[in-house]
Amino acid sequence: PSEPLYITCGDWVIKNDRNKLLRDFQGGSNCPLRSVWGGLSMGLCDHFPGRPCVYFIILRHPLHRAISDYNYFCTEGAENRKKWTSFWHQKGECTADVVQYY
């Protein structure tokens, strides 16, 4: 599955994928497209010639990002505990501290 893209269409935020977005808008959508963000959004400006389009990126401090990842995946067990080891699954908790986690 492709990473989702999010678009603002007027006052609405819509989750979409890149191929569907391109099909919908190249076919003449009546949506007042205002912004697109998410994975794999680079290169989309090429598909909308004549419309204002810019790219920007938001970077996080690497340490803050690592701690956030630890809290989200290890402490909270988010996304169905997808980053847990089989040992943590058996124990029912992530027993690693932030250093052990990495």
N, C-alpha and C positions, 0 to 999 in steps of 0.2 A: 504493500500500500504506500502511496505517496504521502509526503508530509502535507498537512492541511495548510491552506492559505485562508486568511480572513480578509474580507473586503467590507468597506463601509459603502453602502449603497443608500444615498440619502441619509436618513437617520437610523438605518438598520445596519447591524453587523451580521454578516453571513459567513459561515464556515463553508469552504469550498475546496476543491483540489485544482491544481494548475491547469490540467487539460480541460476540465469542465468550465473553468473561468474563461479560458481562451475561446472555447466553442461558443459559450453564451454571449460574450462581448463582441466577437468578430462577426457573429450572426446578426448583430444589431439589437442589443438589449436596450430597453427603455429605462434602465437603472442609471441614476446620476452617480456614477462611480467616483468616489472621492479619495479612497486610499486602499492599498493592498499591503498586507504584511504577513510574515511567516516564512517557514522554510521554503527554499527554492523559488523565491520571488525575484532573484537577480535575473535580468534579461527581459522582464515583462515590459519594460518601457519600449523595447523594440517592436512590440505588437500593437502599440497604440500611437502611431505616428500622428503628429499634429496636435497632440494633447500634452499639456505640461506634465512632466514626470521627472522625479528625482529619486535617488537612492540615499539612504542613510543607515547607519549601524549604531547600535548602542552596545558598548563594551562594559563589562563588569570587572571589578578588581578580582584577580584570580583566586585569592584567598577567600574573599567573601563568596565567590561562586562555589568554591569547594565546600565551604561550611553549609551553604544553602543546599547543595546536592546531598551532603551527608544527612542533614536534618530531614529533607524531603524523602529520600529513598531508604535510609537506614532507620532513623528514629521513628518516622511516621509510617514506614512500610508502604509508601505510595505506589500507585500503578500496579496493584496486586503483587507487591513485594518483588518486583521484577529484577532488582539488583541484589537480592538476598542470596546467600550461599545456601546449599542444602542443609548445612548445620544450623543456620539461623531459622530455616523453615521448620526443622525438627523441634527446635527449642521454642518456636513461636515468637521470637524476638531477635532483633539485630543486637548482638552483644558486643560489637566492636566499638571502640572509641573512634574519634575522628582520624587519628593517626593510623590505627589498625585498618580502618575502612579503606584507606588508600595504600 
